[in-house]
Amino acid sequence: MYSVVTVRDVVRIPPKEFGAPIEEAAMVHLRKQHENVLDRDIGLMIAVIGIDDIGQGRLMPGDGATYHSVSYRVLVFKPIRGEIVEGNVVELMDFGAFIRMGPLDGLCHVSQICDDFITQDSKGNALLGKETGRTLAEGDKVRARITSISFESGNRSGKLGLTMRQPFLGKIGPQHSWVEDDVRSARGEKPKKESKKKK
């Protein structure tokens, strides 16, 4: 989920930037330090939007820079356990599919793709459901639910676990939608069989 968050921190302004307007210098350093950084409590900080308040500078012994307390706004992406997200399949492995949801990727393990036995085709281009005939390929758009979140603060590596086994989740799009099949099934209609692509 995207949101704008207000953060309080301290920014260091080196002496070579004392001639520049203080807010411009602070913004440069805040962007360098905080954009594209993952914080366990806040989420992935995508962009520093603006400074709300910047305090008077303080000097530290042995350092010619000034330190300013600052309050600023950040655009963040913070996934929430149980949240339904949409994304694109970016990589397939025999153990599951990596799905890109905005700025982060998540893993949908083969056991969580659908209620079927899943195998990878011989070329590794798709994951196939044995009974349902459902296929999942790179580039497919999907709807999934976040089941687990594991983040390390400071870098961009985090782990998101996803599931598509619940009703109304899975592949969506114009060619063949698992979600539309679930809607048809809920109405008592027969779902369409997915046609295999000829190459």
C-alpha positions in Angstrom: 0.0 0.0 0.0 1.3 3.4 -0.9 1.1 6.3 1.6 2.8 9.6 2.5 4.5 9.4 5.9 6.0 12.2 8.0 9.4 11.3 9.4 11.6 13.1 12.0 15.4 12.8 11.7 18.6 14.7 11.8 20.4 15.8 8.7 24.1 16.7 8.4 25.0 19.7 6.2 28.7 19.9 5.4 30.6 23.3 5.4 31.0 23.4 1.6 27.2 23.7 1.4 26.7 26.6 3.9 26.2 29.1 1.1 23.2 27.3 -0.4 19.7 27.7 1.0 19.4 25.3 3.9 16.3 23.5 2.7 17.8 22.7 -0.7 21.0 21.3 0.9 18.9 19.3 3.4 16.7 17.9 0.6 19.8 16.7 -1.4 21.1 14.8 1.7 17.7 13.4 2.7 17.2 12.0 -0.8 20.7 10.4 -0.9 20.2 8.8 2.6 16.6 7.8 2.5 15.3 7.2 -1.0 15.1 3.6 -2.1 15.8 2.4 1.5 13.8 -0.2 3.2 12.8 0.5 6.8 11.1 -2.3 8.9 8.6 0.2 10.5 7.9 2.6 7.6 8.3 0.4 4.5 10.2 1.1 1.3 10.9 4.8 1.1 10.4 5.6 -2.6 10.8 9.4 -2.6 11.4 12.3 -0.3 8.5 14.7 -1.2 9.2 17.8 0.9 10.5 19.3 4.1 7.9 20.5 6.7 10.3 21.9 9.3 14.0 22.3 9.7 15.6 23.2 13.0 18.5 25.4 13.9 21.9 23.8 13.3 24.1 22.4 16.0 27.8 21.9 15.9 29.5 18.7 17.0 33.1 18.6 18.4 35.6 17.6 15.7 33.1 18.1 12.8 32.7 21.3 10.9 29.2 20.4 9.7 25.9 21.5 11.2 23.3 19.0 12.3 19.6 20.0 11.9 16.6 18.2 13.3 14.2 17.9 10.3 10.6 16.8 9.7 9.9 15.7 6.2 7.4 13.8 4.1 8.2 10.5 2.3 6.2 8.5 -0.3 6.4 4.9 1.0 5.3 1.4 -0.1 4.4 -0.7 2.9 2.9 -4.1 2.2 0.4 -5.4 4.8 -0.2 -9.0 5.6 -3.6 -10.1 4.2 -3.6 -7.3 1.6 -4.7 -8.2 -2.0 -2.2 -6.9 -4.6 -1.9 -7.1 -8.4 1.4 -7.5 -10.2 3.2 -9.2 -13.1 5.0 -12.5 -13.2 8.7 -11.6 -13.7 10.4 -15.0 -13.3 9.4 -18.6 -13.1 11.3 -21.3 -11.2 10.4 -24.9 -10.6 9.5 -23.9 -7.0 7.3 -21.0 -7.8 6.7 -17.6 -9.4 8.3 -14.2 -8.6 5.7 -11.5 -8.9 6.5 -7.8 -9.1 4.1 -5.5 -7.2 5.2 -1.9 -7.8 8.7 -1.5 -6.3 9.0 -4.9 -4.6 8.9 -8.6 -5.7 7.1 -11.4 -3.9 7.3 -15.2 -4.2 4.2 -17.4 -4.8 5.4 -20.9 -4.0 4.0 -23.7 -6.3 1.9 -25.0 -3.4 0.2 -21.6 -3.3 -0.5 -21.0 -7.0 -3.7 -22.9 -7.3 -5.5 -26.0 -5.9 -3.8 -28.4 -8.4 -0.6 -30.2 -8.9 1.8 -27.7 -10.6 4.7 -28.7 -12.9 7.1 -26.6 -15.0 6.9 -27.2 -18.7 10.0 -28.7 -20.4 11.2 -25.3 -21.7 10.7 -23.6 -18.3 8.4 -21.1 -19.9 5.3 -21.8 -17.9 3.9 -23.5 -14.8 1.1 -25.9 -15.6 -1.8 -27.2 -13.5 -2.3 -31.0 -14.1 -6.1 -31.2 -13.6 -7.3 -27.6 -14.3 -5.1 -27.0 -17.3 -4.2 -23.5 -15.9 -1.0 -22.0 -17.1 1.2 -19.3 -15.6 3.9 -17.6 -17.7 6.2 -14.7 -17.5 4.4 -11.4 -18.2 1.0 -12.7 -16.9 -0.9 -10.3 -14.7 -2.0 -11.8 -11.4 -4.0 -11.0 -8.3 -2.5 -12.4 -5.0 -2.8 -12.0 -1.3 0.3 -11.2 0.9 0.7 -14.0 3.5 4.1 -13.2 5.0 6.5 -10.3 5.2 10.2 -10.3 6.2 12.2 -7.1 6.0 15.7 -6.2 6.9 16.1 -2.5 7.6 18.7 -0.5 5.6 18.8 -2.3 2.3 16.2 -3.1 -0.4 16.1 -6.8 0.2 12.9 -8.1 1.8 10.8 -11.2 1.4 7.1 -11.3 0.6 5.2 -14.5 0.6 2.1 -14.7 -1.6 -0.9 -17.0 -2.2 -3.3 -17.3 -5.2 -5.1 -20.4 -3.9 -8.0 -18.6 -2.5 -11.1 -17.9 -4.6 -11.0 -14.8 -6.9 -7.2 -14.8 -6.9 -4.8 -15.8 -9.7 -4.2 -14.9 -13.3 -6.2 -11.9 -14.6 -6.3 -10.4 -18.0 -7.9 -10.4 -21.4 -6.7 -13.9 -22.6 -7.8 -16.2 -19.8 -8.7 -15.1 -16.3 -8.7 -17.5 -13.4 -10.8 -14.9 -11.4 -13.5 -14.9 -14.1 -13.5 -18.8 -13.9 -14.1 -18.5 -10.1 -17.0 -16.0 -10.7 -18.5 -18.4 -13.3 -18.1 -21.3 -10.9 -19.8 -19.3 -8.1 -22.7 -18.7 -10.4 -23.0 -22.4 -11.2 -21.6 -22.0 -14.7 -18.7 -24.1 -16.2 -15.3 -22.4 -16.3 -13.7 -22.1 -19.7 -10.8 -24.4 -20.4 -7.5 -22.6 -21.0 -6.2 -23.0 -24.5 -2.6 -24.0 -24.9 -0.5 -21.5 -26.9 1.0 -22.7 -30.2 4.6 -21.9 -30.9 
